[in-house]
């Protein structure tokens, strides 16, 4: 059984050609105001932020507010715990046996 090709031989796309980039160039651009910094910018219809930095800052602030809302008010500022001075400050190394022949 022989396999048939979907494209005839010799019809390869040129190197560096990206059809998605060509379609993106044809999209209409609109004037927007950034929701985070208020800067005017030009973007596609669904754009909300002028840059990736503004998008990340907005997401970070929302996550921080969400976490703060989940913590009960009594636990927001935990009391400092006194450190027990009797415990050693550093870990002690585990003693290992020397093998015969290694000196």
C-alpha positions as CSV (number, residue, x, y, z in Angstrom):
1,X,0.0,0.0,0.0
2,X,1.5,3.3,-1.0
3,X,0.9,6.5,1.0
4,X,-0.2,9.6,-0.8
5,X,1.1,13.0,0.1
6,X,-1.2,15.8,1.1
7,X,0.9,18.4,-0.8
8,X,2.6,17.8,-4.1
9,X,6.4,17.6,-3.9
10,X,8.3,20.9,-4.2
11,X,5.6,23.2,-2.6
12,X,7.4,23.9,0.6
13,X,6.9,27.2,2.4
14,X,9.8,29.6,2.4
15,X,12.0,29.6,5.4
16,X,10.9,32.1,8.1
17,X,7.3,32.3,6.8
18,X,4.7,32.3,9.6
19,X,1.1,32.3,8.4
20,X,-0.2,33.2,12.0
21,X,2.0,36.3,11.9
22,X,0.4,37.3,8.6
23,X,-3.1,37.0,10.1
24,X,-2.1,38.9,13.2
25,X,-0.9,41.8,11.0
26,X,-4.3,42.0,9.5
27,X,-6.2,42.4,12.8
28,X,-7.7,45.8,13.5
29,X,-6.0,47.9,16.2
30,X,-7.9,50.0,18.6
31,X,-6.9,52.8,21.1
32,X,-7.1,51.6,24.8
33,X,-6.3,52.9,28.2
34,X,-4.2,50.5,30.4
35,X,-6.2,49.3,33.4
36,X,-3.2,49.2,35.6
37,X,-1.1,52.4,34.9
38,X,-3.6,54.4,32.8
39,X,-1.3,54.8,29.9
40,X,-2.8,55.2,26.4
41,X,-1.8,52.4,23.9
42,X,-2.9,50.8,20.7
43,X,-3.8,47.1,20.6
44,X,-6.3,44.5,19.4
45,X,-9.9,44.6,20.6
46,X,-9.5,42.5,23.7
47,X,-6.3,44.2,25.1
48,X,-6.5,45.4,28.7
49,X,-2.9,46.2,29.6
50,X,-0.2,48.2,27.8
51,X,2.6,45.7,28.7
52,X,3.3,42.3,30.3
53,X,4.7,44.1,33.4
54,X,1.3,45.8,33.9
55,X,-0.6,42.5,33.4
56,X,1.7,40.7,36.0
57,X,1.4,43.6,38.5
58,X,-2.4,43.4,38.2
59,X,-2.5,39.7,38.7
60,X,-0.1,39.9,41.7
61,X,-2.2,42.5,43.5
62,X,-5.4,40.5,42.9
63,X,-3.8,37.3,44.3
64,X,-2.4,39.2,47.3
65,X,-5.9,40.7,48.1
66,X,-7.5,37.2,47.7
67,X,-5.0,35.6,50.2
68,X,-5.5,38.5,52.7
69,X,-9.3,38.0,52.5
70,X,-9.0,34.3,53.2
71,X,-7.0,34.8,56.4
72,X,-9.1,35.5,59.5
73,X,-8.5,39.0,61.1
74,X,-7.1,37.4,64.3
75,X,-4.4,35.5,62.4
76,X,-3.1,38.4,60.3
77,X,-0.4,39.4,62.7
78,X,0.9,36.3,64.5
79,X,2.6,36.8,67.9
80,X,6.4,36.4,67.9
81,X,7.5,33.1,69.4
82,X,10.4,33.1,71.9
83,X,13.4,31.1,70.8
84,X,14.5,28.3,73.1
85,X,18.2,29.0,73.9
86,X,18.9,25.5,75.1
87,X,18.8,24.0,71.6
88,X,22.0,24.1,69.5
89,X,22.0,26.8,66.8
90,X,23.6,24.6,64.2
91,X,23.1,21.0,63.1
92,X,25.7,18.5,64.0
93,X,27.3,16.4,61.3
94,X,26.5,12.7,61.2
95,X,29.5,10.6,62.0
96,X,30.4,8.2,59.3
97,X,32.6,5.1,59.6
98,X,35.8,5.0,57.6
99,X,36.1,2.2,55.2
100,X,39.1,0.0,55.2
101,X,41.6,0.9,52.5
102,X,40.7,4.6,52.3
103,X,43.2,6.7,54.0
